[in-house]
Amino acid sequence: MQTVYDWVTIAIFAGLIVIFLQRSVGLAEDQEGDNVWLYLPPAVALAVANYLGNEGYGAFAWLTIVGAVAYILLVIKPVQLKR
């Protein structure tokens, strides 16, 4: 854990894990439409962003992090967004 990319991606990934675990032990109606495969794209994106950041491609790393967070908010929906 030497770079800011390590800290940011691990923090977001930890939040993703908490969302998954919270939903996996919740009520059946809370789990409707929630599949474990939905969590794979942001997890992979965060790993790629960490790699890109550590290799010196900061702009691409931040774009990938923003994309992963957008996916989490729009597809996994940990919070209800107002429209």
C-alpha positions in Angstrom: 0.0 0.0 0.0 2.3 2.7 -1.3 0.3 4.8 -3.7 -2.9 6.7 -3.5 -4.3 4.3 -6.1 -3.8 1.4 -3.7 -5.7 3.2 -0.9 -8.6 4.5 -3.1 -9.2 1.2 -5.0 -9.0 -0.9 -1.8 -11.4 1.4 0.0 -14.0 1.3 -2.8 -13.5 -2.5 -3.1 -14.1 -2.9 0.6 -17.3 -0.9 0.3 -18.3 -3.2 -2.6 -17.7 -6.2 -0.4 -19.8 -4.7 2.4 -22.7 -4.1 0.0 -22.4 -7.7 -1.3 -22.3 -9.3 2.2 -25.1 -7.1 3.5 -27.3 -8.0 0.7 -26.4 -11.7 0.8 -27.7 -12.1 4.4 -30.7 -9.8 3.9 -34.3 -10.6 3.2 -35.3 -12.5 0.0 -37.1 -9.5 -1.5 -33.9 -7.4 -1.0 -32.0 -9.9 -3.1 -34.4 -9.9 -6.1 -32.4 -9.1 -9.2 -29.1 -9.0 -7.4 -26.7 -11.5 -8.8 -23.1 -12.2 -7.8 -21.9 -11.6 -11.4 -23.0 -7.9 -11.1 -20.1 -7.3 -8.7 -17.4 -8.7 -11.1 -17.1 -5.7 -13.5 -16.4 -3.0 -10.9 -14.0 -5.4 -9.0 -12.0 -6.0 -12.2 -12.1 -2.3 -13.1 -10.7 -1.4 -9.7 -7.9 -3.9 -10.1 -7.1 -2.5 -13.5 -7.2 1.1 -12.2 -4.8 0.2 -9.4 -2.4 -1.4 -12.0 -2.7 1.6 -14.3 -2.1 4.0 -11.5 0.9 2.1 -10.2 2.4 2.0 -13.7 2.2 5.8 -14.1 -1.0 6.1 -16.2 -2.8 8.3 -13.6 -5.4 9.9 -15.9 -6.5 6.4 -17.2 -6.5 5.1 -13.6 -8.8 7.9 -12.4 -11.2 7.5 -15.4 -11.4 3.8 -14.6 -12.1 4.5 -10.9 -14.8 7.0 -11.8 -16.3 4.4 -14.2 -16.3 1.7 -11.5 -18.0 4.0 -9.1 -20.6 5.0 -11.7 -21.3 1.3 -12.4 -21.7 0.7 -8.7 -24.1 3.6 -8.3 -26.2 2.9 -11.4 -26.2 -0.9 -11.6 -25.7 -2.2 -8.0 -27.6 0.8 -6.5 -26.3 0.8 -2.9 -28.4 4.0 -2.4 -31.5 5.3 -4.0 -30.6 8.2 -6.3 -33.2 10.9 -6.9 -34.2 11.4 -10.5 
